[in-house]
Amino acid sequence: MKIKTDITTLSKLYPIFEDAGIEGVLTGDLEKIRDLKYSELCGKLLKTGRLAEICELITDSTENNGASWAEASMEEAMGVLIPFLVDITAGPIGLKANPETASQETSS
């Protein structure tokens, strides 16, 4: 599943992230979220009631394995969100499903 980090996606996510108080991740103001723990991030996003919408925007898909994002587990949703956050804060890291494959690809 491809994660979208283009300007259009970021612009659509900004008001949602702002409602959650984590807009700093999109603007580069990481000071606002530096001490944010995983459980706090989950809580802030759940409080907005828009976590499924966030996943739809990030993946450009209304479905996750044939079901709507609203039916996804927290682990599935965060499995999309965390790589997205890493990509926009630290840059693309080329996450791979199989660590052995990833090490072979980077050593080529």
C-alpha positions, 0 to 999 in steps of 0.5 A: 500500500502506497503512502501519499505525502504530496502537498494535496494530501498534507493540505487535506490532513492539516485541519484534522491534525490541527484539531488533534493538536499535532499539526507541528508534524506537518509544518515542521514544528516538531517541538510541539510533538517532541514528547508525544507518546504513541498512546497519546497520539492514538488518543488525540487522533481518536478524539477527532473521530477522523482516524478512518478519514486520515487513513483514506487520505494517506492511502488514497483508498477508502478500503483496507483489505476489502473493508472500509477504514472505519472497520480497521483495527487500531493496529492497522490504522497506526500501521499506515499512520506511523510510516507516514509520520516518519516519511514526512519528518525524517524523509522516506525510509523505504520500509520493507515487509521483510527485513532480510529483503531490505538489507539485500536491496540496500547492499546492492 
